[in-house]
Amino acid sequence: MKRKFLIMLFTIALIILIWWLNTYTIKTTYVTIESDKIENEVTILQISDLHGASFGKQNKNLIEKIKKENPDIICATGDMHTANDEKGKQVAFNLLTELAKEYKVYFVNGEHDSSNGFMDMLKQNGVNVLDYKKEAITINNTKLNLYGITNQYYSPTFDLKNEFEINKNEYNILLAHISNFEKFEEFGMDLSLSGDTHGGEIRLPLIGAVINRGIWFPEIKSDTNDLDVKCVKGLYKLNNSYLFVSSGLGSYPIGIRLFNRPEIAVIKLK
């Protein structure tokens, strides 16, 4: 009886440890993309889908990991807090505005953090909110055009040409919480940064994400032609266009991640 109790206790402790490691320890993902349009190395750091989570007091652990990478710019791709979570909203606001004291921070909203009040607060405190806006920046000798959109869904007639013009001789980057890769590539984006998927939240070895956009096991499912269903986590290429989908930092609707630790992404353009 005592042995059974000890085995049960050990099993429970192991499950709690696995849950904690997969939900509250941050992984840094490194990606390198080469382009003739890049004159000098540019470091972009992407954060996404925080959902009001804290990693250390006042997100100290997260901020330290970000600072360690010394990024040229930080891109936050939405759902930094969960809708109607006032405490989480304050956590997200504190994080973004603290980072904006030291870095250029660019933000696009997701479906949860889309309130005008939240975005106005960010704008007033040094965060660049790209709500269907374009900003041209130069990092050393490299010209970048940053675009940001606020879409929480896409109609069949969605077309970036209705809102933007593009200079294809310069490097163009789109921030969009939810991916629409074929349309982004068609417009001429060199790189698109998205989130929303949480990497599937729960992943299984050899199978990948359990679910994305209502489709079970999307990364191994062969009977779907929807590219964005399969683009769950990581870097994808379509012709000469790249899409990076961050698996994000937080958890929603339940606080469980498996084989899919919270992530910051460091994207180096060379």
Long-range contacts (C-beta under 8 A, 24 or more apart in sequence): 18-258, 19-256, 21-261, 22-256, 22-257, 22-258, 22-259, 22-260, 22-261, 23-251, 23-255, 23-256, 23-257, 23-261, 23-262, 24-55, 24-262, 25-261, 25-262, 26-55, 26-61, 26-62, 26-65, 26-249, 26-261, 26-262, 26-263, 26-264, 27-261, 27-262, 27-263, 27-264, 28-65, 28-69, 28-263, 28-264, 28-265, 28-266, 29-234, 29-263, 29-264, 29-265, 29-266, 30-265, 30-266, 30-268, 31-235, 31-244, 31-265, 31-266, 31-267, 31-268, 32-267, 32-268, 32-270, 33-191, 33-235, 33-242, 33-267, 33-268, 33-269, 33-270, 34-269, 34-270, 35-171, 35-190, 35-269, 35-270, 37-142, 37-169, 37-170, 37-171, 37-190, 38-142, 38-171, 38-269, 38-270, 39-140, 39-141, 39-142, 40-139, 40-140, 40-141, 40-142, 41-268, 41-269, 41-270, 42-72, 42-139, 42-142, 42-144, 42-268, 42-269, 43-69, 43-70, 43-71, 43-72, 43-266, 43-267, 43-268, 43-269, 44-71, 44-72, 44-73, 44-74, 44-75, 44-173, 44-193, 44-266, 44-267, 44-268, 44-269, 45-69, 45-71, 45-73, 45-74, 45-75, 45-264, 45-265, 45-266, 45-267, 46-74, 46-75, 46-76, 46-77, 46-193, 46-244, 46-246, 46-264, 46-265, 46-267, 47-74, 47-75, 47-76, 47-77, 47-80, 47-246, 47-249, 47-264, 47-265, 48-76, 48-77, 48-78, 48-79, 48-177, 48-194, 48-195, 48-196, 48-246, 48-248, 48-249, 49-77, 49-78, 49-79, 49-80, 49-110, 49-195, 49-196, 49-198, 49-246, 49-247, 49-248, 49-249, 49-250, 49-252, 50-79, 50-80, 50-81, 50-91, 50-92, 50-95, 50-248, 50-249, 50-250, 51-79, 51-80, 51-81, 51-82, 51-85, 51-88, 51-112, 51-248, 51-249, 51-250, 51-251, 51-252, 52-80, 52-81, 52-82, 52-85, 52-87, 52-88, 52-89, 52-91, 52-92, 52-250, 53-88, 53-91, 53-249, 53-250, 53-251, 53-262, 54-91, 55-249, 55-262, 58-94, 58-98, 59-91, 59-94, 59-95, 59-98, 62-95, 62-249, 62-264, 63-95, 63-98, 63-99, 65-264, 66-99, 66-264, 67-102, 69-264, 69-266, 71-103, 71-266, 72-104, 72-139, 73-103, 73-104, 73-105, 73-106, 73-137, 73-139, 73-146, 74-99, 74-103, 74-104, 74-105, 74-106, 75-105, 75-106, 75-107, 75-146, 75-173, 75-175, 75-193, 76-105, 76-106, 76-107, 76-108, 77-108, 77-110, 77-175, 77-176, 77-177, 77-193, 77-194, 77-195, 77-246, 78-107, 78-108, 78-109, 78-110, 78-111, 78-112, 78-113, 78-177, 78-195, 78-196, 79-109, 79-110, 79-111, 79-112, 79-113, 79-177, 79-195, 79-196, 79-248, 79-250, 79-252, 80-107, 80-110, 80-113, 81-112, 81-113, 81-118, 82-112, 82-250, 82-252, 83-111, 83-112, 83-113, 89-113, 89-118, 92-118, 93-118, 93-121, 93-122, 93-125, 96-122, 96-127, 97-122, 97-125, 97-126, 97-127, 100-125, 100-126, 100-127, 101-126, 104-128, 104-137, 106-130, 106-135, 106-146, 106-148, 106-175, 107-148, 107-175, 108-148, 108-149, 108-150, 108-175, 108-176, 108-177, 109-150, 109-177, 110-152, 110-177, 110-178, 110-195, 110-196, 111-152, 111-177, 112-252, 114-150, 114-152, 130-175, 132-163, 134-164, 136-170, 142-171, 142-269, 143-170, 143-171, 144-170, 144-171, 144-172, 144-173, 145-170, 145-171, 145-172, 145-173, 146-173, 146-174, 146-175, 147-172, 147-173, 147-174, 147-175, 147-189, 148-174, 148-175, 148-176, 149-174, 149-175, 149-176, 151-176, 151-177, 151-178, 151-180, 152-177, 152-178, 153-178, 154-178, 154-180, 154-183, 158-183, 159-183, 159-187, 160-184, 160-187, 160-189, 161-187, 171-269, 178-228, 179-228, 179-231, 179-243, 179-245, 180-228, 181-227, 181-228, 181-231, 181-236, 181-238, 181-241, 181-243, 182-227, 182-238, 184-241, 184-243, 185-238, 185-239, 185-241, 188-241, 189-241, 190-240, 190-241, 190-242, 191-241, 191-242, 191-243, 191-244, 191-267, 191-269, 192-241, 192-242, 192-243, 192-244, 193-243, 193-244, 193-246, 193-267, 194-231, 194-243, 194-244, 194-245, 194-246, 195-245, 195-246, 195-248, 196-245, 197-231, 197-232, 197-233, 197-245, 197-247, 197-248, 198-247, 198-248, 198-250, 198-251, 198-252, 198-257, 198-260, 199-232, 199-233, 199-245, 199-246, 199-247, 199-248, 199-257, 199-260, 199-263, 200-232, 200-233, 200-247, 200-260, 201-251, 201-256, 201-257, 201-258, 201-260, 202-256, 202-257, 202-258, 202-259, 202-260, 203-233, 203-258, 203-259, 203-260, 204-258, 204-259, 205-259, 208-232, 208-233, 209-233, 233-260
